[in-house]
Amino acid sequence: MSTIGSIDGVSVKNLVRHADDRGFFCEVLKAGEPSAISVRQTSYTETHPGIIKAFHWHRKQWDSWFVVGGSAQVVLHDLRDGSPTKGTTQVIYAGSETPRLISIPPGVAHGYRVLGTERVRLFYHTSEAYDPTEPDEERVPHDDAGIGFDWNTKNR
């Protein structure tokens, strides 16, 4: 069974909105910050309410996720041999009301569940360009017993 906590190497940047009567501005990805990665590709996806997209992980690629709309329960699980947090699961809530940049190192499985009634709109920046002839992506089922994450909403 995994433990819930912070995963070594994962960076979560809480974005600051600078608002005025015209709207707002926020910096998402900025060189020199702990969440910064060298970007080789940026992709965009939209996911319908109630959907779980999980899990996958990369051997060499870093991902930086920015949920620009909707609300997501992002779940990370450390699969790395030799990591001080191997077996740890980290849960992060991100979306239009909680703007965050989540940087995920190689070897950390990641996925998300759409919360609420609005689609999740996600930009993801990657340190490697996708190569369909040699994809750097391994899949793990969302209900994998080794990860043991319960995706059900808890009444608190």
C-alpha positions, 0 to 999 in steps of 0.5 A: 500500500502506498503512503500519501505525501510529497514526492521527491522532485515534484514541483508545484508552483501556485500561480499568482494572478495580477488582476485589475479592471481589464482582467488578470495576468499570471506567469506560468512557466519561467526559467530559473524557477524550481518548476521550470523545465526545458520545453520541447513540446507543448500540447493541449487536451480537454477531458469531459466531466467524470473521466479518469485519465490515469496512469502513465509515466515516462523513462526520460521525459519531464511533464509540466501540467497547467490546468487552465480550466475546470477542476482536476484531482491530479494523482502522482505515484513514485515508481522510481527505484532508489527514490527516497519517496518510492511508493508515495502517492501525492494528490494535487487539486488544480484548475481555474480556481486553484491555478498551479503548475505541476512539474513531474519528473521521469519515473513518476506515474501521473493522471487525473480525474475531472471534478465537477461539471466542466471539462478540464482544459490542460496544457502540458509542456514536455522536455521531449518531443513525442516520437510515435516510433519510440514513445516514451510512455508506459501505462498503468491502469487507474485501479492498479493494486500496486498504486492502490489509489481510491478515486472515489470522492470522500465526504469530509 
